[in-house]
Amino acid sequence: MATVSLRLGDLVWGKLGRYPPWPGKIVNPPKDLKKPRGKKCFFVKFFGTEDHAWIKVEQLKPYHAHKEEMIKINKGKRFQQAVDAVEEFLRRAKGKDQDLTIPESSTVKGMMAGPMAAFKWQPTVSEPVKDADPHFHHFLLSQTEKPAVCYQAITKKLKICEEETGSTSIQAADSTAVNGSITPTDKKIGFLGLGLMGSGIVSNLLKMGHTVTVWNRTAEKEGARLGRTPAEVVSTCDITFACVSDPKAAKDLVLGPSGVLQGIRPGKCYVDMSTVDADTVTELAQVIVSRGGRFLEAPVSGNQQLSNDGMLVILAAGDRGLYEDCSSCFQAMGKTSFFLGEVGNAAKMMLIVNMVQGSFMATIAEGLTLAQVTGQSQQTLLDILNQGQLASIFLDQKCQNILQGNFKPDFYLKYIQKDLRLAIALGDAVNHPTPMAAAANEVYKRAKALDQSDNDMSAVYRAYIH
């Protein structure tokens, strides 16, 4: 679409991705919804739906000048209902010199899912939704439920205390295990993604007495309900958590066919525990909130063993009220949780944590191989390190993996390389050098080339011996 001169209150046709243009009105955004950086765009409320979004100016056309053109190329029933809603709005606004709100016409009142449900926000690098239905027929979701199986709560309780960190926008909550029992929330919990981390998280939610509905592409979880699609899980649960591998997977889960967005209604809550970049999580937050949902990012620091043990460290940001609503869930899955303010902060912090961890792992591997080629005992090096200031469970476990040649994944090598790549990009975005991370990233890339992607991150050792 060609760039046009537009202003607040104008009626427009707005287009996102591969989806057809839709009638809307340029309005003021909510105070807490920030404008995407580096983009000239307007905030548009769409007719016939409950949706609104930031739309780049080149994706907008004036409504009246292009009405006939758009009606000719779009014939869907919901599209016609949206046009009817525009005409109703114009009839009501005729003769009045004021900014009226968009009415909900009788023809569209009660519609449960609008056409913007699968619309994709424009990220820095666009990834189109695959196999999307341009007529939106896939928005009709099955609501069939299966019986739930719940486990009785076991004796564990996490006490939450809060302290100021010196910043008015950043607060931390530290949870410490004490004797007693967790009182599980009475809210229905959903969980999407049963990988190395997700499987352990769900097990602990069930053990602590939560009712959980799960969805995974390949596996089921004993004791939990099974949702047939992400949309179904979200539509039948109060709070849905997700933990997937990377930014593309996180976007596809939300924006793809039968995805999370199609199940979002006002009041539904979505908590993304994936380790992704701040731009991705901000995009997902905006699109969830645009449907009336509540959003919290909550990536976790840890590995498979810590996930199984309920000892993860949770970094949360976004909706503070939702963070508090997740209290019993976070207590079940983690030993500590931090609330870091606005959306994007947790993603940035998580990438920095994993950048440090990934760089440290590469240094450990480098030291062990240097010891070997110079005729020094690798076991003695480990013994020395374990008696010094670097002593840690992480150091000991990863060195043992290398010495024993056991690279069964506890944290996939491909994922720590992904996190290093994203951390380097984070540094680039603010013109901050990350030479140590960049060097480590190259070593992990070589390990991936040696077919180590699905091994533990400690398999980076093999990049030094081949």
N, C-alpha and C positions, 0 to 999 in steps of 0.2 A: 504493500500500500504506500502511496506517495505521502510525503510529509505535508501537513496542513497547519494553518493557524487556528488554534483552539484555545478555549478558556473555560473557566469554571461555569458549570450550568449547561454547557452544550450537550446536545444529544448526538451520539456517535454510533458508529459501527466499530466494534473492537474485535481484534483477532489475536489468538494465541496458537502458536505451533501449527499443526496440521488441521485444526478444527475450523469450522466455518465462522465467518464474522457474525457477531451477535449484537443486538441493539442494547445500548446502555446510555448512561448519563455521567458526565464528569462531575464529581462531588468532592468535598473535603474528606480526606482520610481520617480515621480515628487518631487521636493524639498519640497513642502508643504504637502506631504502625509507621515505621520509618520508611522513607523513600529509598529505593535501591540506589546505591552509589554509582556514579558514572553513567547514569542513563537519564535521558530526557523523556519523562513519561508522565502520565496523568492517572489519577485514581478513578476508576470507573465502577459504578454500580450497575449491574446488568438487570434488565427487565425480565419478568417471568421466572426469576430464580431468587435465591437468597445469597447469590454470589457477588463478590466484588474483587478487584485486583488492580495492581499497578500494570498499566499497558504502555509500552513504548510508543512514542508519538507517531513513528512510521507505521505502526500497526492500527492506526485509527483513521476513520473517514467520517465526514459530516453525515448525519443521519438523513436529512431531507434530500441532499444532492445525490445520494446513492441508494435511496430507498427502492426504486423500481429495479435497479440492477441487482440488489441483494435478494429481493423477493423472487426474481426469476431464477436465481441459481440455488436457492434454498427452499425446499418444499416440505420439510418435516413438520409434524403436528406441533411439537413443542416450539419450533421456530415461529410458526404462525401465531401461537398463543403469546409468545413474547412480543411480536409485532402488534397484536391486539392490545397488549398492555401498554405499549408506547402510545397508541392512538387514544386509549382511554386517558392516559396521562395528559396528552395534548388537549383533549376536550375539557378536562378539569382545569387545566392551566390557562385556557383561553380567556383573555381579558383581565388576567391577574398579573400584576407586576411584582411577583415574589418568587422565591426559590422554593418550589414545592417538593415534597419528598416523593419518591417513586411509589405509586400505589400498587397493591396486590390485587389484580383483577380477579373477578369471579371465575374466569376461565382457567386461572392458574393457581387459585387458592388451594392449599393442601398438597401441592406437588411436592413429592418427597426428595427428588433428585434433579438438579438442574443441569443444563448442558455444560456448564463450566466445571462440573465435577471432575472431568478428566483433563481439563485444560492444564497446560504446563507453564509454570513460571519460566521466564527467560533467564537462564543462568549464563555465566561467562562462557562456558562451553556447552552448547545445546545438545541434549541427547533426546531424540524424539521417542514418544511413546510408541511401542510396537503393537501392531495388530489392533489399533484402536478403532472402534466403530464410530464413523462420523455421524451416524444418526442416533447414537447413544442408546441403542436398544439394550446394551449390556448393563444398564443401570438397574434393571429389575432384578432384585436379589432375593434369594430364597431365605426364609427366616426359620427354617426347620432346625430344631435343636435336638441334641442328644442328651441323655441323662449324665449328670456330673457325678464324679466320685471324689470325695474329699477325704483327706487324712486329718486325724486329730492333731491339734497343736502339740508340739513337744516343748519341753522346758528350756526356754531361752528368751531373754528379753534384752532389748537394746535401749539404753537410756540416752535420750537426745538432749544435748545442751548446746547453747548458742553463744558466740562471742563476737564482738565487733573486731574487724580487722584493720580499722583505721580508715576505711573508705566507706562513704555513705551508700555506695552502690554494690558493695560486696560484703556478704556475710557468710560465715562458715558454721556448719552444724556438725558436731563430732558425736558419733554413736559408739558407745562402749558396752560390750556384753556384760550383763549381770545376771544373777539368779532370778528365776521367775518364768513367766510364759508370755509370749507375744499374743496380743489380742488381734487377730486378723481382721482387716476391714471387711465390712459386709458388702462392699462393692464387688461387682463381677469383674474379674481380671482376665484380659486376653494377652496372649504372647505369640509373637510372630518370629520364627527363626529358631531352630533347635540345633545350632552348631556347637562347637566346643564350649562356648560360654553360655549360650541360651539353654542348653539342656540342663546344666547344673543349676542355673537360676530358677528354672521352672520346678525342678525337684525340691528346692528349698522353699519355694512358695507353697507347694502342695504340702510339704511336711509341716509347715507352720499354719495349716488350716485354711488357706485361701482356696477359693473356687476359681479354677483356671481353665480357660478355653484356648487351645493352641492351634496353630497352623504352621506347617512346614512343607516344603516341596516334596520331601522324600520320606519323612519319618513321623511316627506318632509318639505320644508320651503317655506311659501308663499312669492312670489316675486322673487324667485330664480329659475334658471334652475335646472333641475334634471339630474344628471349623473347616468348612470346605473351601473357603476363599478368605483372603485378608479382609475383604469388605464385610463378609458375614460375621467374622470375629468382632470387628469394630462395631457393627450395628447391634450386636447382642450383648456387648460388654460395656461397662462404665469406663474402665481405664484399660487401654491396650498398650502393651510394651512391644518393642521390636528391637531385634539385635541381628543385623546382617553385616555383610563383609566390607562394603565399600560405598562410595557416593552413588555410583550407578545403581547398585542393588537397592540402596535406600530410596532413591527417586522412583525406580520401577515399582517398588513395593507400594508406594503411596499413589503414584500417578498412573500406573499401568491399568490394563483391563481387570476388572474385579478387584481393584486395589483399595487401599485404606481410605482414600478420599471419597470413594463411593459409599462408604459406610458412615462417614462423618455427618452428624446432625448437631444442632445446637446443644452444647453441654457435654458432648462426647470428648473423651480425653485421650491424647496420644503422646506416648513417651518413647522417644527414639534413643536407644542405648548404643547405637552403632558409632564407631569411631570414623568420623567424616570431617570434611573441612567446614569452616564457618559459613561460607557462601551457600553450601548445600543445605545445612541445617536451617539457615535463615529463610531460604526459599521454601522449605517444607513447612516451617512455622507459619509463614505468611499464608500459604494456601490452606492449611488446616484452620487457621483463625478466620480466614475469609468465608468458611462454611459454618462459622459459629462454634467451632471446636476449641479446645484448650490444648496447649502444646508445652511440653517440657523436653529438653534434651538432657540425657543422663548417661553419657558414655562411662565405661567402667575401666578401672586400672586393675589388672590382675591376669591370671591365666586359668587354664582348665581346672587345676587343682584347687585354686582359691575360689573359683566359681562353685565347684562341688562342695567345698567346705563352708560356703556362705561367708567368705572373708574378703569380698571385693571392696575396692574403694570407689565410691560413686561420685562423679562430678556432675552436678546438675545446674541448669540455668533455664530461665524462661518464666513460666507462670508459677509464682511463689505459692499460691494457694494449692495448685496441683502438686507441687513438691511436698507440701504438708499432707495432702490426701494420700500420697504414696508412702507415708511413713512406715506402715507395717510391712509393706513390700520391700522397701529398702533395708529395713531391719532384718528381714528374712534372708536377703541375698548378700548383704555386705556388713563389714565391721565399722565403716566410716562413710559418712556422706558430707559433701560440701555443696552449699548453694552459692553460685558465683555471679548472680545478677542476670543481665539480659542475655537473650538467645545469642549464641555464637561464642560466648566466653568459655563455656565448658569444652566446646570443640577445640578451641585454641589451646586451652590448658592441657587437654588430653594429648594433642599432637606434640606439645613440648615435652610432656612426661615420656611419651613413647620415643621421641627423638633422643632423649637422654639415655633411655634404656637400650635402644637399638645401637647407638654409638658405643655404649659401654660393652655390649655383647660382642661387637666387632673387635673392640680393643682386647677383650679377653681372648678371643680366638687368635688374634695377632700375637699376643704374648705367648700363648701356648705353642704356637708353631715356631716362633723365634727361639724359644727354649729348646725345642726339639732339634732344630737345625744347628744350634750352637753346642749341642751335646749336653744340655742340662735336663734334669728330670722334670717332666711335666707334673708328676705327683708332688714332688718337693716344692715346685712353684705354687701349686694349690695350697699345700700345707702352710707355706709362708704367708700367702695372701689371707688365709683363714685366721691367722694369728695377728693380723695387722688391722689398720683402720678401714680397709675395704671389705672386711669380712661381712658376709650377708648370706641369707638363704639363697638368693638369686645367684650369686657368684658360685657358691658350692654346687648347687644343682646343675647349672649349665656346664661347669667344668667337669662334673661327673658324667654328664651326657657325652661330652667329647672324649674323655678318657675311656669310657666304656663303649663308645661307638653306637650309642643308643640315641637316635634322633626322632623317637616317637613324638608327634606334635603335642606340645602343651600350649604353644603360641606359634601359629604358622609363620614360617619364614616369609612367605609372600605378603602377609599382612603387616609385619613390621617394616618391610620394604615400602609398602604402600604408605604407611604412616610417616616414614622418613621423607618420602617424596612430597607428601602434603605439608610436612613441617618446613621443608625447604621452600616450597611455594609460599607458605605463610611469611617466612622471612623476606622473600623477594617482594612480597606485596607491600612491605613497610621499609624496604631498602635496608634490611638488616642482614649482615653476612652470617652464613651458617656453614663455614668450610669443613668443620669436623663432621657434621651430619652429611654433607655432600660426599665426603670421602667414604664414609661408612656406607652410604647408599650405593656407591659404585661396587663395593665389595659384595653387598647383598644381590645386586643385579648379576654379578658374575656367578654367585651361588645359584640363582634362578636359572641361569644359562646351563648350569651343570645339573639341572633337573632336581633341585632341592626345594622347590616352592612349597610342596606339601609336607615337608619335614619341619621339625622344630626350628626356631630361629637360631639355635646353637649350631645347626648344620652350616652356618656361615663359615665355620672352621674349614669346610671342604674347599672353599674358594681359595684358601691359602696353600693347600697341599696338592692342587691340580694345576 
